[in-house]
Amino acid sequence: MNLKDKIISLRQELHKHNHLYYVTDKPILSDYQFDQLLKELKVLEDQNPDFFDENSPTQRVGGGLISGFETINHSYPMLIIK
């Protein structure tokens, strides 16, 4: 698998796991396993800025909304710290 395909594959896998965690509330990875995949993707993206994608899991927080939760406004915005 070439580098670009590896990055795309990791993004797709992380999007899937975000959906399972945030939308269906049925994660199949531990938080640690997810974090390891995210760190691997972050390193690859940092080393290869030509493959930047604003929709990458490294550029976004969380996933979709679950209708069973009440919507609230946070005092401080949720941000990705780089």
TISE-497070 format. One line per 4 residues: for each residue x negated, y negated, z of N, C-alpha, C, O. Coordinates in nm, 3 decimals. Example, Ala and Ser with C-alpha at 12.3 -4.5 7.8 and 13.67 -1.06 7.14 Angstrom:
<sites>
-1.319 0.569 0.780 -1.230 0.450 0.780 -1.320 0.330 0.780 -1.424 0.332 0.846  -1.285 0.225 0.708 -1.367 0.106 0.714 -1.290 -0.003 0.787 -1.341 -0.114 0.804 $
</sites>
This chain:
<sites>
-0.086 0.118 0.000 0.000 0.000 0.000 -0.090 -0.124 0.000 -0.182 -0.135 0.082  -0.063 -0.216 -0.093 -0.144 -0.337 -0.096 -0.099 -0.434 0.014 0.003 -0.412 0.079  -0.175 -0.538 0.032 -0.152 -0.633 0.142 -0.015 -0.700 0.132 0.057 -0.708 0.231  0.022 -0.747 0.014 0.151 -0.812 -0.003 0.265 -0.717 0.030 0.360 -0.756 0.098 $
0.256 -0.593 -0.016 0.360 -0.494 0.014 0.367 -0.464 0.163 0.476 -0.443 0.217  0.252 -0.461 0.230 0.248 -0.437 0.375 0.322 -0.548 0.449 0.400 -0.522 0.540  0.296 -0.674 0.410 0.361 -0.789 0.473 0.512 -0.783 0.449 0.590 -0.804 0.542  0.552 -0.755 0.327 0.694 -0.745 0.294 0.760 -0.632 0.373 0.870 -0.648 0.425 $
0.693 -0.520 0.383 0.746 -0.405 0.456 0.764 -0.437 0.605 0.866 -0.402 0.664  0.665 -0.503 0.665 0.676 -0.541 0.806 0.790 -0.639 0.827 0.865 -0.628 0.924  0.804 -0.735 0.737 0.915 -0.831 0.748 1.050 -0.760 0.743 1.139 -0.787 0.823  1.064 -0.669 0.647 1.191 -0.595 0.634 1.220 -0.512 0.758 1.333 -0.507 0.806 $
1.116 -0.447 0.809 1.134 -0.365 0.930 1.174 -0.452 1.049 1.263 -0.415 1.125  1.109 -0.565 1.066 1.141 -0.654 1.177 1.280 -0.715 1.163 1.351 -0.730 1.263  1.320 -0.750 1.040 1.456 -0.800 1.019 1.558 -0.693 1.060 1.659 -0.724 1.123  1.530 -0.567 1.024 1.620 -0.457 1.061 1.630 -0.446 1.213 1.739 -0.431 1.268 $
1.516 -0.452 1.281 1.517 -0.438 1.426 1.580 -0.559 1.495 1.644 -0.544 1.599  1.564 -0.678 1.438 1.635 -0.795 1.491 1.786 -0.774 1.481 1.860 -0.803 1.575  1.831 -0.723 1.367 1.974 -0.697 1.349 2.024 -0.595 1.452 2.129 -0.614 1.514  1.950 -0.486 1.468 1.990 -0.384 1.565 1.996 -0.439 1.707 2.083 -0.402 1.785 $
1.903 -0.527 1.740 1.896 -0.582 1.876 2.003 -0.689 1.898 2.078 -0.683 1.995  2.009 -0.787 1.807 2.094 -0.904 1.830 2.237 -0.888 1.783 2.328 -0.945 1.843  2.260 -0.812 1.678 2.395 -0.804 1.621 2.469 -0.680 1.668 2.583 -0.689 1.714  2.405 -0.563 1.658 2.475 -0.441 1.697 2.454 -0.404 1.844 2.523 -0.318 1.898 $
2.357 -0.471 1.909 2.322 -0.442 2.048 2.284 -0.295 2.067 2.316 -0.233 2.168  2.212 -0.240 1.965 2.169 -0.100 1.970 2.024 -0.089 1.922 1.996 -0.028 1.818  1.932 -0.148 1.998 1.791 -0.141 1.955 1.738 0.001 1.960 1.779 0.082 2.043  1.644 0.031 1.870 1.581 0.162 1.870 1.431 0.152 1.902 1.362 0.254 1.912 $
1.382 0.029 1.917 1.243 0.007 1.958 1.241 -0.060 2.095 1.334 -0.133 2.130  1.137 -0.034 2.170 1.118 -0.109 2.294 1.074 -0.251 2.258 1.030 -0.276 2.146  1.086 -0.343 2.352 1.039 -0.480 2.329 0.890 -0.479 2.297 0.843 -0.555 2.212  0.816 -0.392 2.364 0.672 -0.383 2.340 0.644 -0.340 2.196 0.559 -0.399 2.129 $
0.714 -0.238 2.148 0.693 -0.190 2.011 0.726 -0.300 1.909 0.654 -0.319 1.811  0.836 -0.370 1.934 0.874 -0.480 1.846 0.766 -0.588 1.847 0.726 -0.637 1.741  0.721 -0.624 1.964 0.617 -0.728 1.977 0.489 -0.689 1.905 0.422 -0.775 1.847  0.453 -0.562 1.909 0.332 -0.516 1.840 0.347 -0.532 1.688 0.253 -0.575 1.621 $
0.463 -0.498 1.635 0.487 -0.516 1.491 0.484 -0.665 1.454 0.427 -0.703 1.352  0.544 -0.746 1.538 0.546 -0.890 1.513 0.405 -0.949 1.518 0.371 -1.034 1.435  0.324 -0.905 1.613 0.185 -0.952 1.621 0.106 -0.910 1.498 0.027 -0.988 1.445  0.128 -0.787 1.452 0.058 -0.740 1.332 0.095 -0.827 1.212 0.007 -0.866 1.135 $
0.222 -0.856 1.197 0.266 -0.940 1.087 0.208 -1.081 1.100 0.163 -1.138 1.001  0.208 -1.136 1.219 0.155 -1.271 1.242 0.008 -1.280 1.201 -0.032 -1.376 1.135  -0.071 -1.181 1.238 -0.212 -1.179 1.202 -0.228 -1.175 1.050 -0.308 -1.250 0.994  -0.152 -1.088 0.983 -0.160 -1.077 0.837 -0.119 -1.208 0.770 -0.182 -1.250 0.673 $
-0.014 -1.270 0.819 0.031 -1.397 0.762 -0.071 -1.509 0.785 -0.096 -1.590 0.696  -0.128 -1.513 0.904 -0.228 -1.615 0.934 -0.351 -1.600 0.846 -0.412 -1.699 0.805  -0.387 -1.477 0.817 -0.505 -1.450 0.734 -0.476 -1.466 0.586 -0.569 -1.474 0.505  -0.349 -1.470 0.549 -0.309 -1.474 0.408 -0.197 -1.577 0.387 -0.084 -1.538 0.359 $
-0.227 -1.705 0.401 -0.123 -1.808 0.392 -0.053 -1.815 0.256 0.053 -1.876 0.245  -0.110 -1.754 0.155 -0.044 -1.751 0.023 0.087 -1.674 0.029 0.174 -1.692 -0.057  0.103 -1.588 0.128 0.224 -1.507 0.140 0.323 -1.566 0.240 0.411 -1.495 0.289  0.309 -1.695 0.271 0.401 -1.761 0.366 0.545 -1.749 0.318 0.573 -1.760 0.199 $
0.636 -1.725 0.413 0.779 -1.720 0.384 0.851 -1.780 0.504 0.839 -1.730 0.616  0.927 -1.886 0.480 0.997 -1.953 0.590 1.102 -1.864 0.656 1.148 -1.895 0.766  1.139 -1.756 0.591 1.237 -1.663 0.648 1.174 -1.545 0.719 1.243 -1.452 0.761  1.042 -1.547 0.732 0.972 -1.440 0.802 1.014 -1.435 0.949 1.042 -1.540 1.008 $
1.019 -1.317 1.007 1.050 -1.307 1.150 0.952 -1.385 1.238 0.984 -1.416 1.353  0.834 -1.416 1.187 0.738 -1.497 1.264 0.777 -1.644 1.265 0.722 -1.721 1.343  0.871 -1.684 1.180 0.911 -1.824 1.168 1.050 -1.851 1.226 1.097 -1.965 1.223  1.114 -1.748 1.278 1.251 -1.761 1.326 1.265 -1.703 1.466 1.186 -1.618 1.508 $
1.366 -1.749 1.536 1.396 -1.695 1.669 1.524 -1.615 1.659 1.626 -1.664 1.611  1.518 -1.490 1.707 1.638 -1.409 1.720 1.701 -1.362 1.591 1.635 -1.349 1.488  1.830 -1.338 1.600 1.905 -1.284 1.486 2.040 -1.348 1.476 2.057 -1.466 1.510  2.138 -1.273 1.430 2.273 -1.324 1.415 2.345 -1.336 1.548 2.292 -1.301 1.653 $
2.467 -1.387 1.541 2.546 -1.408 1.661 2.638 -1.290 1.687 2.691 -1.228 1.594  2.656 -1.258 1.814 2.751 -1.155 1.855 2.875 -1.228 1.906 2.864 -1.315 1.992  2.990 -1.193 1.855 3.112 -1.266 1.890 3.153 -1.251 2.035 3.232 -1.332 2.084  3.103 -1.150 2.107 3.143 -1.127 2.244 3.082 -1.220 2.347 3.116 -1.214 2.465 $
2.990 -1.306 2.303 2.924 -1.396 2.397 2.975 -1.538 2.382 3.009 -1.583 2.272  2.981 -1.608 2.493 3.020 -1.748 2.493 2.905 -1.832 2.438 2.788 -1.808 2.470  2.937 -1.930 2.356 2.836 -2.021 2.302 2.808 -2.131 2.404 2.901 -2.191 2.459  2.680 -2.156 2.428 2.641 -2.264 2.520 2.534 -2.349 2.453 2.468 -2.306 2.359 $
2.518 -2.470 2.502 2.410 -2.556 2.457 2.297 -2.546 2.558 2.318 -2.560 2.679  2.175 -2.521 2.509 2.059 -2.512 2.596 2.006 -2.651 2.626 2.015 -2.741 2.542  1.951 -2.669 2.745 1.890 -2.795 2.781 1.768 -2.825 2.694 1.740 -2.941 2.662  1.697 -2.719 2.657 1.578 -2.731 2.573 1.594 -2.633 2.457 1.642 -2.521 2.477 $
1.553 -2.673 2.336 1.567 -2.582 2.222 1.476 -2.461 2.234 1.368 -2.468 2.292  1.523 -2.348 2.177 1.440 -2.229 2.172 1.343 -2.245 2.056 1.385 -2.271 1.943  1.215 -2.229 2.082 1.112 -2.253 1.982 1.014 -2.138 1.976 0.997 -2.065 2.074  0.951 -2.121 1.861 0.840 -2.027 1.849 0.714 -2.106 1.879 0.688 -2.209 1.817 $
0.636 -2.059 1.974 0.510 -2.124 2.010 0.400 -2.059 1.930 0.382 -1.937 1.932  0.326 -2.141 1.860 0.218 -2.089 1.775 0.085 -2.110 1.840 -0.018 -2.073 1.783 $
</sites>
